[in-house]
Amino acid sequence: MSTSLASVGAITLFVEDSQQSKSFYERAFELSPVYEDENSVVFKFDNTIINLLNASEAGDLIAPAAVAAGDSGARFQFSIWADDTEAVCRELAARGVELLNGPIDRAWGMRTAAFADPDGHIWEIAQQLGENA
């Protein structure tokens, strides 16, 4: 019997200040935390938990791997599917969220825009264009 590894349940992001990140996530995504303690704030998206963990507490979690410095640059982005990238961008602007780029029509058939949280974790809004929309 094999165990399936196809269901991602939670993603932990290492942050410098969980309270500052909490404020951003509440505003940007209009979500309330489902759990919170002095080191962590957890938000539930449709089928994924995002855990904002103070970087000072991350070492024990991932040892012997090292926690990267906050200024080392982006190594990934999250993508959120949307029916209307323009409308989502307007809503984000109304919530005080500044875009890094976009909306941009991409060669691979998506209209995208990106923004970052206070710790540089990048989120992309992506709308399918054309026949597959």
N, C-alpha and C positions, 0 to 999 in steps of 0.2 A: 504494500500500500504506500503510495507516494503522497506527500503533502504539497498542496498548491501554494505557490508564493505569488499569486496573481492579484491579490487584493491588498492595496496599500491602505492602511488604516489611519496612520498618523505620520506627520512630518514635524520634526523638532527643529526650530530655527534658533540659533544662538544669537542673543541680543545683548546690547550693553545695558539697557535700562528697560526692564519688562513693563514698568508703568508707563513710560513714554510710548513704547510699542503698543501697549494695550489701548491707549488713547487713539493712536493712529488707526488701528484695526477696527475699533468701535466706529470711528468716523468714516473711514474709507469703505468698509464693507457693511456698515449698519448691522453689526452683530454684537451680542453680549457674550461675555466669557461664560463657559460652562464649568470652569474650574479655575481657582486662583489661590496661590499661596505667596510667600515672600520672595520666591525665586522663579515662579512660573505663572503664565497666564495661558489658558487653553480656549480656543475657539473651535466650534464645530461648523464646518462647511457641509454641503449636502451629504457627502459620504467620506469625508476626510477630516481628521482632527489636525489642527495646526497648533503646536505647542511652542510658545515663546519663552525660552529658557534663558535666564541670565547666563552669559558666557562664563562668568566666574564659577558657575556650577557644572559646566559641561565637561570638564576634564575627566572626572570620575566616570561619567556616562560613556565616553568613547575611548578611554585608556586601553592600549598604549598609544593610540593615535593622538595627534596634537590638535588643539583648537586653533584654527587660523585667525590671524589678526583681522580686525574689522575693516582695515583699509587695504586688504590684499586683492580686492577686485571681485567682480561677479563671476561665478562659476556655473550658474544655472538660472533658469527662470521658471516661474509657474505660469501656466496658461489657463485662462477662464474662457469658455466658449460663450459667445454672445450672439444674439440675433441682429443687433444694431450697435456696432462699435461707436458710432457718432453719439448715439443717445447715452451710452454708458460713459463716454468721455465727458459729456455735458453734466451728467449726474456726479461724476467724480470731481469735476471742477466746482460744482455747487457745494461739495463736502470739503473743499479746500485742498484737494489732492492735485499736485502738479505732475504733468506728464513728462516723461523723459523723451518720448518721441511719439509721432503719430497724431491722428490716424494715417496709416500708410497702406496703400494697396501693394501687396507682395506678389512676386512672380509665381509663387506656389499656390495662388488662388485664395489668399486670406487677406482681410483688412485688419490691421493690428495697431495697437497703441500700447505703450508700456509706462509703468510708474514704479517707484521704489518706496519701500517702507523706510523708517528712520535708520535702519541698519544696513541698507543697501540691497535687501532681498528684492529681486525684480519680479513684478507681476505683469503679465501681458493679457490684454483683452483681444480676442481673436474671433472674427466673423468670417464664415465661409462665403466666398463670392461665386457668382456664376451659376452653372447648371446644378451643382451639388448643394446650393444654398437651401 
